[in-house]
Amino acid sequence: MTTEDVALRFSPRILFLSQSAQQVDAVFRGEPVTLEQAMPLRDDVSTDEITPLPILTHYDEQLGLYPYTGFKAGERLPIGPGIIEKTRIAAYGPRCPDRAARVFCFLQGMQ
């Protein structure tokens, strides 16, 4: 086996928090985006971008619709409500049984 025979595939897909809204959009369209294409990445993402303050008034499955909706790439907010779940970029599995738990698992990097 050579290094050309080896490939890493992630399911769900990786969402690079790129400075380019176009690269973020490409991930949601299902296009493969490499780290090199996504560069430069945002290096100053705040917790308010990950979970915007108004969303924290929800304590049920509604919370799971809003991860990263405050994330800014360039001059845009490319991540709308429900898109993480719709495109299956969030973590799924036995440790993440419902929508709200999947957001937590996604943020923790679990599958």
Buried (B, 14 or more C-beta within 10 A) or exposed (E): EEEEEEEEEEEBBBBBBBBBBEBBBBBBEEEEBEEEBBEEBBEEBEEEBBBBEEBEEEEEBEBBBBBBBBBBBEEEBBBEEBBBBEBEBBBBEEEBEEBBBBBBBBBEEBE
